[in-house]
Amino acid sequence: MNLITLAETQAGLAAQASSGRSAVTVHGGHEHALRQTVMALCEGEHLHEHEHHGGETTVLVLHGHIRLVTGAESQRAAPGDFLVLPEHRHRIEAETDAAILFTNVVQPR
């Protein structure tokens, strides 16, 4: 599997979707401790503000530019940038058409 090719495919699907986003799980799932998802967002779209509890979550930017917003602070990220998402409320905004590898490690209950 080539993540860049997959990101390009998801970007094409996002451009056609009314939501302006598209995603596919590439490893794991809800029943696994590790889940990895390639997600594409069209420019101006965002992932709604949310929190992550009980596990670590990271984002690797594959294409485009995003902004991680946590309260009054924000951090820009470009291709190749790796972000560890905070457990407190945050959102991800697409400054350009973008694709990310979203990895979530769920701690066992």
C-alpha distance (Angstrom), angle and dihedral (degrees) to the residues before:
residue distance angle dihedral
M1 . . .
N2 3.79 . .
L3 3.81 112.1 .
I4 3.81 94.2 -158.3
T5 3.81 91.7 54.6
L6 3.81 90.1 46.1
A7 3.82 90.2 49.0
E8 3.81 90.3 52.5
T9 3.82 90.5 50.3
Q10 3.80 91.6 49.7
A11 3.82 90.6 47.3
G12 3.81 89.2 56.0
L13 3.80 90.7 49.8
A14 3.81 91.4 47.3
A15 3.81 90.3 52.9
Q16 3.83 89.0 56.3
A17 3.82 95.9 43.2
S18 3.80 120.8 93.3
S19 3.83 88.1 -136.1
G20 3.81 92.0 56.1
R21 3.79 91.7 -128.6
S22 3.77 141.6 86.4
A23 3.80 134.0 -176.4
V24 3.77 141.3 -176.9
T25 3.80 128.4 -170.7
V26 3.80 109.0 -126.3
H27 3.80 98.8 -179.3
G28 3.79 135.5 18.3
G29 3.74 124.2 -13.4
H30 3.79 142.1 -153.0
E31 3.80 92.8 -45.5
H32 3.82 94.2 50.2
A33 3.81 130.9 79.0
L34 3.83 90.9 -129.2
R35 3.79 125.2 47.3
Q36 3.79 124.7 178.1
T37 3.77 122.6 -171.8
V38 3.79 132.6 -178.5
M39 3.78 107.1 -143.4
A40 3.80 129.3 -175.8
L41 3.80 124.8 -160.7
C42 3.79 126.5 -172.0
E43 3.79 117.6 -128.7
G44 3.81 110.1 -74.6
E45 3.81 95.0 19.8
H46 3.79 122.3 115.5
L47 3.77 144.9 -173.9
H48 3.78 106.6 -111.2
E49 3.77 118.8 -107.9
H50 3.79 110.2 -81.4
E51 3.81 144.9 147.9
H52 3.80 133.0 -122.3
H53 3.78 116.6 -139.8
G54 3.77 128.7 -175.7
G55 3.79 100.5 14.3
E56 3.76 147.8 39.7
T57 3.79 123.4 -90.0
T58 3.79 128.1 -165.1
V59 3.79 136.5 -179.4
L60 3.80 127.4 -152.4
V61 3.81 113.4 -166.7
L62 3.81 109.3 -133.3
H63 3.80 99.8 172.8
G64 3.80 137.2 4.4
H65 3.79 129.9 0.7
I66 3.79 129.6 -62.0
R67 3.78 136.2 -179.8
L68 3.81 124.3 -140.3
V69 3.80 108.3 -149.8
T70 3.81 120.7 -163.3
G71 3.77 112.5 173.2
A72 3.81 109.3 -58.6
E73 3.82 93.0 -14.7
S74 3.78 129.1 81.4
Q75 3.78 137.6 -177.4
R76 3.80 126.4 -157.4
A77 3.79 119.9 -140.6
A78 3.81 131.4 -167.7
P79 3.83 134.0 -171.7
G80 3.79 110.6 -49.9
D81 3.81 94.1 21.1
F82 3.80 115.7 130.7
L83 3.81 120.3 -154.0
V84 3.79 130.3 -170.7
L85 3.79 105.6 -148.0
P86 3.80 118.3 -134.8
E87 3.80 121.7 -119.1
H88 3.82 90.5 -128.2
R89 3.81 122.9 80.4
H90 3.80 116.3 -58.0
R91 3.79 142.3 145.7
I92 3.78 136.3 -152.0
E93 3.81 119.6 -133.4
A94 3.81 126.7 -167.1
E95 3.81 109.4 -131.8
T96 3.82 88.7 -178.1
D97 3.78 131.6 4.3
A98 3.80 99.3 -59.6
A99 3.79 144.0 178.3
I100 3.79 127.4 -159.7
L101 3.78 139.8 -176.4
F102 3.79 104.6 -128.7
T103 3.83 113.6 -161.7
N104 3.79 122.8 -171.3
V105 3.80 124.3 -174.8
V106 3.79 111.3 -163.0
Q107 3.77 116.3 -157.0
P108 3.82 113.8 -136.1
R109 3.77 115.7 -101.8
